[in-house]
Amino acid sequence: MRPRGLPPLLVVLLSCWASVSAQTEATPAVTTEGLNSTEAALATFGPFPSTRPPGTARAPGSSSGPRPTPVTDVAALCVCDLSPAQCDVNCCCDPDCSSVDFSVFSACSVPVVTGDSQFCSQKAVMYSLNFTANPPQRVFKLVEQISPSIFCILITNYKPALSFINPEVPDENNFDTLMKTSDGFTLNAESDISFTTKLDIPTTAKYKYGVPLQTSDSFLRFPSSLTSSLCTDNNPAAFLVNQAVRCTRKINLEQCEEIEALSMAFYSSPEILRAPDSRTKVPITVQSVLIQSLNKTLTRREDTDVLQPALVNAGHFHLCMNVVLEVKYSLTYTDRGEVTKADLSFLLGTVSSVVVPLQQKFEIHFLQENTKPVPLSGNPGYVVGLPLAAGFQPHKGSGIIQTTNRYRQFTILHSTAEQDCLALEGVRTPVLFGYTMQSGCKLRLTGALPCWLVAQKVKNLLWGQGFPDYVAPFGNSQAQDVLDWVPIHFITQSFNRKDSCQLPGALVIEVKWTKYGSLLNPQAKIVNVTANLISSSFPEASSGNERTILISTAVTFVDVSAPAEAGFRAPPAINARLPFNFFFPFV
């Protein structure tokens, strides 16, 4: 009978607690080791107190005998014994330690070594030091601990679970026996999935630095010179490796239409895989096509259609038109190592037997998607060498609109060794604070082009795309503070002549700045910007005649700081009144 009002589960828990309390009262045997003592006496315990009511039958299997002897003896374990044949400091279970070593020990680093904590009853060894003895001795107790948890393993009747079983390795002697005992080969359910379904699983592969870019058929070819100056077409383009190479190609001019390396399709037809072994393909888009004539004149095509080399007979000479002279790849990638966009630019030319063998140029550049621009050009004042922050105001009352890349906000014409204006369209260089710069190019005028069209072309070349209207006074100026920004003053100068073509010839930009703030740490502040477009008159070229004009851009920085004058505070005036009898009795 249980007390009235107590639930059955509470009675069972109280019984288990009483059993555990009774078992923990057992006293273990204590063994003291000297120099030659290596064994301990086991402590003996009495039978567990019974919690069954009298006359109740014992549950079957509750005490079917002791569990099998564990494979590991905790009395022989020593987890701190790290040095063979040498005593480890504060390792009381190290058999290599003597009483001389014990005298320098401070405490036992591992005082208790236990077995499996999942059992309700488990062996444990407790180590300690007896410094009162002479010489010092180590003392250990071999006890049987009782787990306080009611969820524990009381009896283990599966002996193989106490140790790892070495698997039987098939050989020529036992292979037939193992085949008979096994269930045979079975197909997994995943094998029924079609091959196309497995390909749809997203892959975690990505391009790494130097890895060849894969295409739908092989890899992206980037011709280059290896052992000699001759072009090798089987060279792969490597990821994140910017290259610019020149190589020579020996060709038979009469067979130029059959040579793949001279055709645009050889470079624009491959499709780059977004990631290695990916099903997503990134097509190569042709962005621009420039045509170069025999006299080095460049003409930009309005369309980007793929042209094929064409062999033309010109009297006693053979000409091959639409031959690829330069190829420029521009690949955009993400921080996950995936290619998202591929652009391509061509320079085509006409080749005669005079210029054979042919020289070609190949370039490849990688641009990261959503690249963060340079955040500031100074804080607060401008720093020499950093780009000018500029923008434009779309309508009155709005903030300043800026491009994300600060190196593209205020730019001028970029100079190259060829100095061909048509080849420089779209190529700009940033205006850097404190750097006086000058650039230019040459433009050939023919009578076939009207004057107004050439003037518009030159003006677009000088101004570029999206020339700014405002310049930030400081390097950290905010776009919403419109009143603080410095407007650009545009001036146009022209010299008119009768029966002449008026063309813009120069763009002169003057930036005035001053030193602002303390004398100890002055800050550069822009106070005025002027853009002066100078036009000149040129006689119109007649049909068949050519004229070359020079187009130039200049940027100057002028320091308009006033001479600094050191200022000091005025000395304080002492306004003190003395009492009338201060000098008494002398006065």
Residue, then its C-alpha position, 0 to 999 in steps of 0.5 A: m500500500r502506498p500513502r494516500g494521495l501520492p501518485p504512482l510515479l512519485v512512489v517509483l521515483l522515491s523508491c529509486w532515490a532510496s536505492v541510490s542513497a543506500q548504495t552510495e553508503a558503501t565504503p571503498a577500500v583505500t590503498t596506499e602505494g609505496l615505491n614498489s606497490t602497483e596493485a590496489a585492493l578492490a572494495t567489496f560492497g554488500p547487496f543492494p537493499s531491496t525496495r520490493p514489497p514482501g511477497t512480490a515476485r522479482a521482475p524477469g531479467s532485472s538481475s540476470g547476473p552481472r554485466p560482462t567485464p569491460v574491455t578497458d580497466v579503469a585502474a590501468l588507465c592514465v590519460c595524463d601519461l604522455s611521455p613514455a618511460q618518463c614521469d609527467v608532472n602532476c600525473c599521479c597515475d603515471p607508473d614511471c613516477s617515484s616518491v622523489d617525483f611525488s615530492v615536487f607535485s602540487a596536486c593531481s592533474v587528473p584526480v578521477v578516472t571513470g568508465d562509461s557514465q551511461f551505466c547505473s554502476q561504474k568503476a572509478v579510480m580516485y588519485s591523491l597524494n599523501f605528503t605527510a608520509n616520508p617519503p611522499q606516497r600516492v593514494f588511490k581508491l578503486v570504487e564503484q560509483i552509482s549514477p544519480s540519474i534514473f535514465c541509465i543502463l543497468i544491465t548490458n546483455y549484448k557482449p559484442a557492444l562493449s568493443f569494436i568488432n574487426p570486420e572480415v576483409p574479403d579475400e580469395n579464401n572467404f569470398d564465396t562464404l561471404m557472398k552466401t551470407s550476404d543478402g546480395f546486391t540491391l539497387n538504391a532508390e536514388s539510382d532510379i533518378s534520371f541523369t537530367t534530374k541530377l544535373d538540375i541540382p545546384t552545384t557549389a563549384k566555383y572558379k578559383y584564381g588561375v583556373p581555366l574558364q570552361t566553355s560549352d565544348s572545352f575552354l575559352r581560348f586566349p591566343s598567346s606566344l609561348t616558346s616563340s613569337l608565333c600565336t598559339d591558339n590552345n592557350p586557355a584563359a585563366f580566371l582573374v588573370n588579366q593579360a595583354v599579349r602580342c603575337t605573330r601569325k604566319i598566314n597564306l593571304e590567298q587562304c585567309e577566308e579559311i583561317e579560323a583565327l582571323s574570323m570574328a566568330f572564332y572568338s565570339s561563338p563560344e559560350i562560357l560556363r557560369a561556374p565549372d561544370s554548370r549548365t548555365k551558359v554565358p554568351i559572349t556579346v560583341q560590344s564594338v567593332l572598329i575598322q582600320s584601313l590601310n592608312k590606319t584610319l579607324t571607323r566605328r561600325e554602327d552594328t555589331d554583326v559578325l563579319q567574315p574575312a573576304l579576299v579581294n583582288a586589287g590589280h596585282f595585289h591581293l587584299c584580305m578584309n575584315v581580318v581580326l587585328e585586336v581582341k579585347y575580352s571584358l568579363t564580369y564575375t561575382d564574389r562567389g566565383e561565377v562569371t555573369k557577363a562577357d563582353l568583346s571588342f574587335l579591331l578589324g583591318t585590311v591585310s595586304s601581302v606587304v604586312v604578312p606575317l600578321q601581328q595580333k593583339f589580345e587582351i582580357h580583363f576581369l571586373q567584379e560585380n557591384t564593386k565598392p568605389v573609393p568611399l572618400s577623396g579626403n576627410p574633410g579636405y582633398v588628398v593629393g592624388l585622389p579623384l575629384a568628387a563630382g556630379f550633376q543636379p537633374h532638376k532644381g531642388s534635388g540632390i546631387i547625382q553621382t556615379t558609384n565609381r568615384y574614378r568615373q565622376f570627373t574625367i578627361l580624354h585619355s592619351t595613348a601612343e597611337q593618339d587616334c581620336l576615334a580609338l579613344e572614344g569612351v576611354r577616359t582618365p580621372v581628374l586627380f586632385g593636385y595633378t596638372m594633366q594634359s592629354g590629346c589626340k589627332l583627328r583626320l578630316t576629309g571632305a566626305l564628312p560635313c562640318w557639323l557632324v565632325a564638330q558634334k563628334v569632337k565635342n562629345l569626345l572632349w566632354g565625354q559621357g555625363f560631364p558633371d555640373y558640380v564639384a564637391p568642395f571637400g573630399n567627404s561632402q554629402a550629396q544632399d548638401v547641394l548649397d555647399w557644392v561648387p558649380i562648374h562655370f562653362i565658357t565657350q571661346s570661338f574665332n570665326r572666319k569666313d568660309s571655314c569649319q569651326l571645330p572645338g579644339a581644346l578643353v581647359i579646366e581650371v580648379k581653384w582651391t584654398k587652404y581651409g582651417s587651422l595652420l597646424n592642419p590645413q584642409a584643401k577646399i575647392v572654391n571655383v571650377t571653370a571649364n573653357l571650351i576653345s573652338s578654332s576655325f579650319p578651312e573646309a577640306s575639299s574632296g580627296n584632301e585630308r587635314t589633321i587637327l590636334i584635340s587637347t585637354a588640360v587640367t590645372f590646379v591653382d592655389v588661391s590661399a591668402p597669406a596666413e597671418a598668425g593671430f594672438r589673443a589680446p593681453p587681458a586688461i587689469n581693472a582693479r581698484l584699491p581701497f582708499n587707505f591702502f598706502f596708509p600711513f605712508v600717504 
